[in-house]
Amino acid sequence: MLTTPPALIAVIGPVEPPLLTAWIRHYQRLGIERILLAFHFPDHVPDARRHELQSASRELGIIPTGTSTGPWHEHTNTQLRDALRHKAGPGWHLLADADEFHQYPAPLPEVITQAERSGHRVVGGLMLDRVAAGGHLAGWGPEDGLDLAYPLGGHLTHRLLHGDPRKIVLARHDVTVASGNHRAPGHRPDTDRICAVHHFKWRSGILDDLRRRVDHFTSGTWQEQTPAVRDEARRLLAHVGQHRGVINTSDPRFAFRRVSLDRMPSSWPAEAHSIFTTWRPYTHTGQD
C-alpha cells in the first residue's frame, strides 16, 4: 500500500542557520516532501539572525508559512504549531523541533503503514540527548556534522531535568497533541515501536537561553502554564555549575554512550519501551 509522506510541522526559534539546514536535509532524506515552518523570534534576537534563518530556509526551497516576534509564552509554540497543522490538512503530520532529529526503526512509509494496520493514530518517540564527548556545551561546524560534534547519547532530560522524555512524533491530522508534543490525550502509541529523537539541544549558547528563560518566566514577561519548563532549566544550570561548566557524562544515571543518526542502538527497542511505559511526572518536594 502506498503511503503519502507526512507533512513536517515545526515552529523554529533563533537557532543557528547551519542547524536549520542540517535539520531540513535530515527530514528530506527520510522522504519528507512537504515542510511547513513558522518562525518565532523573541525580542532579543537581532534582525540579522532573523534574515539569515529566513534566507537559509528559502535557499532550500522552503517558504516559511509565517513569522512572528515577541515574548515566547509557553502557549506560543502550541498556537503556532496548531495553525500549521490546520494548514497542512488531512493525513499524517510529523512533529519535530529544530533540534530534534528523528530516527525511525523502519522507513517512514512502513512506520505509518504499521501504525494504521494496528489501529494507532499516533507514533511515539523518546528523547536521546546528544552531547559532546567531554560534556562541554560546544559549538559545531557543518563540515564535521552533528554526529561528530555530539557523539554521545543518553537520558539527560528525565534523569537529570525530570522532564517528560516522551514525544508524539507522528499524528493523524485530527489528533490533538499537547504542548511540547509530549502527549496526545486519548491516544497511546505502540510502545514496541518507539522512535529515537536525537536531541541536539546542548550546544554553545544554551546556557544563556536557559538563564533568559528562567528570568522571563520568573518575572512574568513570558507566561507559563506550570513551572516545569523553568524548573528544568534551573536543574541544568545547577548541574553544570557543580561540574565546572560541563555535563557530567560519566554519571551512570544518564547512560551516555556513542550513538549515530545512521544506526539505531541495538538495545533501543527494549530500552525505549521500558522508559516510555514507566515514566511518571516528577513529584516536587520542598528541597527542589
N, C-alpha and C positions, 0 to 999 in steps of 0.2 A: 504494500500500500504506500503510495506516495504521500509524503507529509510536507505541507508548506512550512518553510523555515519560520521560526518565531520572529516577531519584531523585537528588537533590542530597545529597551526603555531605560533612560538614565538621566538623572539630574547631576550636572557637572559643576563643581566648585572651582576655586582658583588653583588647580593642580598645575604642575609644570607641563608645557606643551609636549615634550617627548613622551611623557606618561600617557597623555591622551592619544597620541599617535600609536604607541605600542598597544594600548587598550583596544582601539578600533581595529587594528590589524589582527589582534588575537581573535576577536569575535568574527571577523571576516573569514579567517582561516577555519573557524568552526562551521562555516556555512551560512552565517548571518548575511542577509541581503538588504534588510530594511532597518535603519537605525534612526530612532527618534530621540534627539537630545534637547535638553533645555539647560541653559547656563544660569547660574545664580551667583552673584558676586556681592559679598558684604562690602561695607563702605570703605574698609581699609585697603581694598585691592586697587592698585594703580591702574589707570586706563591702559597703559602699555601691556600689562599682563592680560587684560580682557581682550584686547585686539589680537594678541599673539595666539590665544586659545581659539578664538573665533576663526582666525586665519588657518590655523592647523586643521581645524575641522573641515573647512571648505576645501583645503588642498587635497583632502582625502575623499572629496565628493559628498560630504555630509553637511547639509544646510541646517543649522540649528533651528528648531521649531520656535524657540523664544529665548529671550534674555531678560533677566530681572536683576535688580540691585536692592540693597538694603539689609536689615537685620536678618540673620539666619535663625529664625524661630524654629523650635522643634517641629512645628507643623508645616513649615515652609516646604521641605522636601516632599512630604506626602502630598500636599496640594498640587505641586508642580508635576510630580510623578503620575498622579491620577489623571491630570489633564492630558498628559502624553498618552496614557493608556486609552483614554476615550478617543483620542485622535487616531490611534493605531487601529482601533476597531476589532472585529471578531478574529478569533484564532488564539494561538498561544503567544504569551509575552515573556521574554527573557528579561529579568530584572537584575541589574548589576550596577554598583557604584564604580567610580573611575579607578579605584584602587583594588577592585575585585576582579580576578581573572578565573573564570570557571574552568574546571577540569572534570569532564564527564566520564563515567565508566564505559560509555559506548558512544558512537557517533550520534549527534543530536537527533536525526530522524528516528533512530532506533529508540532513543530515550523517550521521545514523545509517543511513538507508537506503543511502546511497552506500558506507558502510563495510561494511555487511552484504553488499551486492552484490559488492564487490571482495574479500570474504573476510577483511577486517581485523576483529579483535576489540578493537582499541583505536583511539582518535583522539588525535593528538598536538597539543601546544601549545608555544609558545615565549614566554618572558617578554619583555615590553616594559616596562621600568622607567619609571615616571611620576614626574616631579619638578617642583618649582615653577620658574617662569621663570628666576629668578636662582640656582637651585640651593640655595636655602635650605630647611632642613628645617622647613617651616612647617606651621601648623595650617590648618584649613579650616572653612567653615561650610556647613551643609546648604542654606541659602538660595542659595548660589552653586553648590555642587556640586563634585565631584571634578575634572571636566574643566577647569573654570575655575581651580581652585586649583593643579592639577598639569598644565599644558598640554603639557609636553614628554615625549616618549617616546624611549627609547634603550636601549642594550645595556650596562648597568652591571654586571649580575650576572656575566656571564662575562668581560667585557673588563677589569674592574677587580678584582672579587672572586674571579675564577677559579672561580666556582660553575657548577653544571650548569643551564643556562637551559631545558633541555627539560622538558616536562611531559606526563604522561598525563592528559588532560582528561576523556576518556570511556573506560570499560572495561566489558566484559561482566562479569556478576556472578562468573563462575568464573575470571576472570583475576587472578592475583596481581600486585599493584602494590608496588613497592619503597618504601622510606622516602622521604618528601618528594614522592611521586607523580612521581618523575623517570623511572622506567623500569618496564617490565613484562617481566620476563625471559622470553625465548622469543617475544615479540610485538613487531612493528615497525609503527608507524603509517604511513599513506600520507604521505610527505614532500612531496607536491604539494598537500596539503590541511591545512596546519598552522594551528591556531587562534592568535590573538593573545591572550596572557594579560597584560592590563594589570595591572601590579604596583604597587599604591599603598602600598608599604612605607615610603617615605622621607618620613615625616610627622613632625610635632612629637612628641618623646618617644622617637624611635627610638634616639638615642644612649645614653640611659640603659638602654634594653633591651639594646643590644649590649654595653655595659660589664658589665651584670649577667650576660649570657650568657658572656662571656669569664671573668669571675670565678668563676662557679659551675662551669663545665666545667673550668677550670684546677684548682680546689680539689677536684674530685670530688664536690661537693654535687649536681651534676647529672651523670648518667652519659652518656658519649658513645661512639659506635661507632668513629668516626675523628675526627681533629682538624679535619676540613674545615669544619664549621659555625663553630667557634671562629676558625679562620684567616680565614674570610670576614669575620667581624665585625671582626677586627683590621685588615684591609685597609681597610674603610670608615672606621673610626675614624682610621687613619693618614692617609687621603686628606683627610678634612675638616679634620684637624689641620694639614695642609700648605696648605689653601686657606681659612683664616680661617673655618672652621665651615660651609662650604658645599660642595656637589658642583660640580666644575668642568664645567659644561655646554658649555663651548667646546672641550673636548678632542675632536678628531675621531675618536678611537677609539670613543667612545660613540655617535656618530651621533644625537645628540639633535635632534629636530625636533618641530614641533607636530603632535599627533595628537588623535584623538577617539574616544570609545566609540561614536559614531554612524556613523562611516565608517572602514573599514579602509584603511590606506595603500595606494596603488596599487602600490607596489613590494613589498608584503608577501609574496606567494607566492614570488617568486624569492629574496628576502632570507631568509625563514624556511627555505626549502629548503636554501639554502647553509649557514646556520649549523647547522641541525639535522643535516645529513649530515656536516659536517666537524668538529664539536665533539669534543674529546677531553679526558679528565681532565687537570687541571693537574699538571705534573711539578714536585715540590718541589725546591728547591735549598738549598744551605747559606746563601744570602742571605735566605731567607724568614723 
